[in-house]
């Protein structure tokens, strides 16, 4: 496995693989790998000849009072995990490499970026789409793999790829969960023991909602009420939002149809957790 810190050196390396007809897969990450990240690498390994994992804590997607400085970092641990997973290249740039001063250009997907997480984090998705567009231009992958846990992000990236004509196949891999159902996240390490115990209520609520829809309930308000009722049983939970939305427009729906999913954001202490479930599959 090779590690590159500069765009120039990475491009030179990848040019060789393209000349010999190799397909390139990209897994964009902010590091501090868990089972979810590793599953994305497995998908990329299966579907491409050369797997590139980017590892960059992107400052432009953090708001002024968010956790940029304390976001967990451990490069040596990540390097070892990626190598064990069969990754070929880690791209590990610093901020100056990705955002040379002066930097004036951003990519923003209208409408989709203003709802759900975007309502409380107004600059977040501008930062996400900008860094992902830059990575797409730098790596020029054939495929890129994202996780379903960040469903809104995946939908926005798909729209950006379509709108800007990136010749890239976007693969969205399933959510990977802990044994007790909590969606894996780098931020789970922030949780206290009691918060961690109570956080499993999120998956329990989403699972019950899924079962209710399978039993024939299609009214979105009824499903939202059920999710809210269950999450509120956890005394430490503070709900930011519960939304039942269309999987392409992210608009609220009244009746649950194929592709509709439930998305939630819940605080436990200062830790903000997100999760979702597709209520009715295509």
N, C-alpha and C positions, 0 to 999 in steps of 0.2 A: 504494500500500500504506500502511495506517495502523498505527501502533504505539500500544498502550494499556498503561499501567502500573497502572491501578486497575480493580478489579472493577466499580465503579459505571459508569465511562465505557464499558467494554467492553459491559456489559449494555445500556446505552442505545443503543449503536450497533447491536447485534444485534437489538434489539427492532424497529428500523426494517425490517430485512431480513425478519423473520418476518411483519410486517404486510403486506408485499407478496408473501408466499408463497414466498420464497427458501429453498432447503435449505442447511443449514450443515454443513460437514465440519470435524472437529477432528483435528489431528495433534499429540499431546502429545510434547514433546521436552525434553531437558536442554541442547540447543544443541551447539555445535561440529560443525556439520553436515558430513556426508559423503554419498556417493552413496546410501547406504541411506535416510537421512532424506529426501533429495530425491526418491527413488522413492515414499515415502509421500505426499509433497506432490502428486506427479503423480497418484496414485490418488485422493486427495481432490479434486483439481481436476477429474478426469474424472467423479466421482460426486456432486458437489455444486455449488451455485451460488456459495457463499461459503466460502472456505478460511481457517480460523483455525489458526495454528501457535502453540502455547504454548511458551515458552522459559523454563525455570525449573529450576535445579539444586536438586533437592529434598533438603533436609538430613535429612528423617526416614527416608530409605531408605538412608542411609549408617551403618555401624557406627562405633564409637569409634576404631577403628584403620584405617579405610578412607580413601579418597582424596578426601574432600569438598573440602578446601582446594586440592589440586593438580589437581582435575578441570579439563580444558581449557575455557577461556572466550574467546570473541572475538565480541562482539555485532555489531560493525560488519561483520565478514566474514559472519556469519550473516544479518544484515539484507539484505546485497547478494545473497546466494545465494537467499534466500527470495523477494525481489522479482523476480529473474530467472526464478524458477520460477512466477510468477504467483500467489503468495500474496496474499490480500486484507488480512489482519490478522495482526499479531504481538501476542500477549499476553505481556508481559515484566514480570511483577510482581517485587517484592522479597520477602524472607522475611517481613517484618512485614505485608505485604498478604495473604499466604497463610496465615500462622500468627499472627494477632494474639494478644497475651498477655492473659489466660491462655488456653491452648488445651488442651482436655482430651479431645477426641473423635477416635477413630480408627476406621477401617474395616479389618476383618481377615477374610480368607477362610480358614476352618479347613481343615486337612488338606492342601490343595493347596499351602499356603505353607510347609509344614514339610519338604518333600522337595527333592531336587536342590539348587538354589542356596540354598533356605531352610534346609537342614541346617547349613550353615556361616555363613549370614547370617540369623540368627533374626529380626531386626527389619526386614529389607529389604522384604519384600512387604507388611507392614503399612504402611510408608511409601508404597509404590507405590499400593496400593489407596486409601489415604486421599487422596493428591494427585489421583489420577485421578477419584475420586468427587467431589472438590471442583471439578475442572475440568468434569466433566459437569454439575454443578449450576450453575456459573457460565456456561458457554457454551451449554448445552442443545442440543448438536448432534444432527443427524439421523443422521450416521454418524461413526465415529471409526476411525482407521487406525493399526494397530500392525504391527510387523515380526515375521516368523517367526524371526529370529535369537534374539529373546527369547521363545522358544516357551512357556516356563512362565508368563511374565508374561501373554502373550496368552490362555492357557487360564484363568488366574486372573481376568483382566478379564472374559472371557466369562461365567464363573460368577458374578461379582459383578453383572454386568448382569442376568443371569437372576434371581438371588436377590433383588435390590433393585428389580426392575421398572423399570429405566431403559429408556425407549423409544428405544433407540439401536441401530443396526446396527453391529456390529463387523466390520471388514474386516482380515484378516491378509494382508499383502503378502509376497512371496517375499524370501529372503535375497539381498542384493546383495554380490557378492564382488569382490575385487581381481583383476587379470589372472592372478595365480598361485594363486587359489583362496581366499585368506584372507578370512574374513568381515569386511566393513567394520565398524569400531567406532571410536568416539572415543578409546578407550584404546589403540588400536594405536600412537599417537604415543609412548607410553611405552617401546616396545620398542627395545632397542639394535639395531644392524645385524645382529649374529649371531642375536639372539633373533628378529628379524623374518624372517630367512632360514629359521630352523628352524620357525617357527610354522605354515608351510604344511603341516606334517605332519598337522595336525588335519583339514583338508579331505581330504587324501589318504586318511587312515584312514576317514573317513566315506564317501568315495566308494567305496573298496574294500568296505566293509560293505554299501553299497547294491547293488553289483554281485553280491556273494555271495548276498544275499537274492533278487535277480532270477534267479539261477541255480538256486534251489530250496532253499537252506539256510534253515530256519525256526527252528532252535534258538537262543534268545536268548543262552545262555551261549557258544556258538560265535562268535556275532557280537561279543559283548563282548570275548572273548579276542582276536579278530582286531584290533579297534580298539586295544586295549591294547598288543598286540605292535608295531603300526606306530608308535604315538605314542612308545613307549619307545625307538624307534630314534633319536629326537632327544635328544641328550645334555643339553640344557638344559630339557627338558620335565619338569614335575612334575605328575602327574595328581591332581586332586582327586576327580573321579568320572567314571565311565562307566556310564550307565544305559540300559537298553532298556525303554521304558515305554509304557503306553497313553496315547493322545492326549486323553483326557477325564478319566481318574482320576489320571494320573501314577503309577499303580502299576506295579511291576516285572512283566514278563510272562515266561513260560517259552517260549511259542511265538509267533512273529511273525505277526500277522494285519493286516488292513487298518487303517491308522491308527497302527500302532506306529511309534515313532520312537526314534532313538538320540540321546542328549544327553550332552555332555561339558563338563567344566570343567577347564582346564589352565593351570598357572602357567608363565610364562617369566620368570625373575627374579621381580620383585615384581608383574608384570602378569598379571592373571587374565583369560583369554579363555574365552568360551563359544561353542558351536556345536552344530548338530544337523542331522539329516537324517531325513526321513520314509522309512522303509525299505520300506513297502508302502502304496501309495496306495489311497484308498477306491475 
